[in-house]
Amino acid sequence: MQNWKHRWHGLKQFERQFNPRGLVLVAILLVAVAAGYLLSWPQRLTLQQQQENAEVAERLQKERIRVLTESHAALEIELETERRSQADTVAMMAQLRQQLAQAETELTFYRNIMAPEQNADGVVIHEVAVENSHSPGHFRYKLVLTQQKKRKRFAKGQASMLLTGSQDGSPTTLNLERLGVERSQLKFSFRYFQELEGSFDLPEHFVPERLTVKVKTAAGGGQKAASTEQVYEFAVLTQPASDEGSPTSVTDKT
């Protein structure tokens, strides 16, 4: 009997030492921690996925920038090559135009010597020059007339100049006398040569293409009435590198 009392007393003592409410609290705490971890897991996965996506996007952006930089450099090289090619082409065309102008001028000179019938009774259009001034649309001109050496008398007559081009898209021909050149400025009287100089102003929106120079000699004093004309490309006449105008066609009348 005494033994049973001791056992009962021991069970009571163990019950007091073993507190079931503490275990319950510990269990609840563990469950709460596990639940919090499980609940935060999707959010942590989402943050990790977002971080990975940001890293991938950053790598793609860097690659795109690299490709664009290389493409831009390639385009710059191609553009510079094209610029140099165009500059070389323009320089070559200007040189060819200058050579052509010189060749045509020489051809006209020898034609006038070898074919005296292609002039106005011995009067030759030796040179035509047009210079663009600093004022827009304002030009200066110089017309040089010569007489063949076998002629000893004075050559007298009247020169005229016509500009052919377009104004506001319509074909237009203008006499330089309408552009400020007085008729008296184009009269000539000389034995060997004479320079006729003056200036003119182009009307607004007028685009010149060709300049036609006509020379007429008057009858009298052993001179017969005759005429000749030469047509020049206006762009060639106004080239800074070209010192002499070159005729593109010649029409002579006697």
C-alpha positions in Angstrom: 0.0 0.0 0.0 2.8 2.3 0.9 4.4 1.5 -2.5 1.3 2.6 -4.4 1.3 5.9 -2.5 4.9 6.5 -3.6 4.0 5.8 -7.2 1.0 8.1 -7.1 3.0 10.8 -5.5 5.6 10.4 -8.3 2.9 10.7 -11.0 1.6 13.8 -9.4 5.1 15.2 -9.3 5.7 14.4 -13.0 2.4 16.0 -13.9 3.4 19.2 -12.2 6.7 19.2 -13.9 5.2 18.4 -17.3 3.1 21.3 -18.3 0.9 20.4 -21.3 -0.1 24.0 -21.8 3.6 24.8 -22.6 3.7 22.1 -25.2 0.5 23.5 -26.7 2.1 26.9 -26.9 5.2 25.5 -28.5 3.2 23.6 -31.0 1.1 26.6 -31.9 4.3 28.7 -32.3 5.8 26.0 -34.6 2.6 25.9 -36.6 2.6 29.7 -36.9 6.2 29.8 -38.1 5.6 27.0 -40.6 2.4 28.8 -41.9 4.2 32.1 -42.2 7.1 30.4 -44.1 4.6 28.7 -46.4 2.6 31.8 -47.0 5.7 33.9 -47.8 7.1 31.2 -50.2 5.0 32.4 -53.2 6.0 36.0 -52.6 9.7 35.0 -52.3 9.3 33.1 -55.6 7.7 36.1 -57.2 10.6 38.4 -56.0 13.1 35.9 -57.2 11.4 35.6 -60.6 11.2 39.4 -60.9 14.9 39.7 -60.1 15.7 37.1 -62.7 13.5 38.9 -65.3 15.2 42.2 -64.5 18.6 40.6 -65.0 17.5 39.1 -68.3 16.0 42.4 -69.4 19.3 44.2 -68.5 21.3 41.7 -70.5 19.0 42.1 -73.5 19.2 45.9 -73.2 23.0 45.8 -73.1 23.0 43.5 -76.2 20.6 45.8 -78.0 22.8 48.8 -77.2 25.9 46.9 -78.5 24.2 45.9 -81.7 22.9 49.5 -82.3 26.3 50.9 -81.6 28.0 48.6 -84.1 25.2 49.4 -86.7 25.7 53.1 -86.1 29.4 52.8 -86.5 28.9 50.8 -89.7 26.5 53.4 -91.1 28.8 56.3 -90.2 31.6 54.6 -92.2 29.3 53.9 -95.1 28.0 57.5 -95.0 31.5 58.9 -95.0 32.5 56.7 -97.9 29.5 57.9 -99.8 30.3 61.6 -99.0 33.8 61.1 -100.3 32.6 59.3 -103.4 30.1 62.2 -104.1 32.8 64.8 -103.5 35.1 63.0 -105.9 32.4 62.7 -108.5 31.5 66.4 -108.2 35.2 67.4 -108.5 35.6 65.1 -111.5 32.5 66.5 -113.2 33.7 70.1 -112.6 37.1 69.2 -114.1 35.5 67.6 -117.1 33.2 70.6 -117.6 36.2 72.9 -117.5 38.1 70.8 -120.0 35.0 70.7 -122.3 34.6 74.5 -122.0 38.3 75.0 -122.9 38.1 72.5 -125.8 34.9 74.1 -127.2 36.4 77.6 -126.9 39.5 76.5 -128.8 37.3 74.8 -131.4 35.3 78.0 -131.9 38.5 80.0 -132.2 39.9 77.7 -134.9 36.6 77.5 -136.6 36.5 81.2 -136.9 39.9 81.2 -138.5 39.3 78.3 -140.8 35.8 79.2 -141.7 35.5 83.0 -142.0 32.0 82.7 -143.3 30.9 81.7 -139.8 31.1 85.2 -138.4 29.5 88.5 -138.9 31.6 89.9 -141.8 34.8 89.2 -140.0 33.6 90.0 -136.5 34.1 87.1 -134.1 32.6 86.5 -130.7 35.9 85.7 -129.0 34.9 85.4 -125.3 31.8 85.6 -123.1 32.1 85.7 -119.3 29.4 86.0 -116.6 30.3 86.6 -113.0 27.9 86.2 -110.1 28.3 89.1 -107.7 27.8 89.1 -103.9 24.2 90.3 -104.3 21.7 87.6 -105.0 20.5 87.6 -108.7 23.0 90.3 -109.7 25.5 89.4 -112.4 28.3 91.1 -114.4 29.1 90.2 -118.0 31.9 90.7 -120.4 31.7 90.3 -124.1 34.9 90.3 -126.2 34.6 90.8 -129.9 37.6 90.5 -132.3 38.1 91.1 -136.0 40.2 88.9 -138.3 43.6 90.2 -139.0 43.0 90.6 -142.7 40.3 93.2 -141.9 41.8 96.7 -141.6 38.6 98.8 -141.4 36.5 99.5 -138.3 33.8 97.0 -137.5 30.6 98.6 -136.4 27.3 97.1 -135.2 25.1 96.0 -132.4 25.3 93.1 -130.0 22.4 91.6 -128.0 22.0 88.9 -125.4 19.0 86.8 -124.6 18.5 84.6 -121.5 16.5 81.5 -121.9 15.2 79.7 -118.9 12.1 79.2 -116.8 10.1 81.4 -114.4 7.6 79.8 -112.0 7.9 76.6 -114.1 7.1 78.2 -117.4 9.7 78.6 -120.3 10.8 82.3 -120.5 13.2 84.2 -122.7 14.4 87.6 -121.5 16.4 90.2 -123.3 19.2 91.7 -121.2 17.9 95.2 -122.2 14.9 94.4 -120.0 17.2 93.5 -117.1 19.0 96.8 -116.8 21.5 96.7 -119.7 21.3 99.7 -121.9 21.3 99.2 -125.7 24.2 101.6 -126.0 26.3 99.4 -123.8 26.1 96.7 -126.5 27.1 98.8 -129.5 30.6 98.2 -130.9 33.1 100.0 -133.1 36.6 98.7 -133.3 39.5 97.8 -135.6 41.1 94.9 -133.6 39.0 94.0 -130.5 36.6 95.5 -128.1 35.3 94.5 -124.6 31.7 95.2 -123.8 30.9 95.1 -120.1 27.9 95.7 -117.9 25.6 94.1 -115.3 22.1 92.8 -115.0 19.6 91.6 -112.4 17.6 88.4 -112.8 13.9 88.6 -111.9 12.7 86.7 -108.9 12.0 82.9 -109.5 13.7 83.0 -112.8 16.1 80.1 -113.5 18.5 80.8 -116.4 19.6 78.0 -118.6 21.2 79.4 -121.7 22.6 82.7 -122.9 22.4 83.5 -126.6 24.8 86.2 -127.9 24.0 87.8 -131.2 26.2 90.2 -133.2 25.0 92.2 -136.1 27.2 94.3 -138.4 25.7 97.4 -140.1 26.1 97.9 -143.9 28.2 100.8 -145.0 31.9 101.9 -145.3 32.9 98.7 -147.1 31.1 96.6 -144.5 28.1 94.5 -145.4 25.2 93.6 -143.1 25.7 90.3 -141.4 24.9 88.5 -138.2 26.1 85.6 -136.1 25.0 84.1 -132.8 26.4 81.7 -130.2 24.5 79.9 -127.5 26.2 79.2 -124.1 25.2 77.1 -121.1 24.6 79.6 -118.3 25.9 77.2 -115.6 29.2 76.8 -117.5 29.6 80.6 -117.9 29.2 81.2 -114.2 31.6 78.5 -113.0 34.4 80.2 -111.0 37.0 77.8 -112.4 36.2 78.6 -116.0 37.6 81.8 -117.4 36.0 81.6 -120.8 32.5 80.9 -122.0 32.0 77.9 -124.3 29.4 78.0 -127.0 27.2 74.9 -127.3 25.9 75.9 -130.7 26.6 78.5 -133.5 24.1 79.9 -135.9 25.5 82.3 -138.5 23.6 84.4 -141.1 25.0 86.5 -143.9 
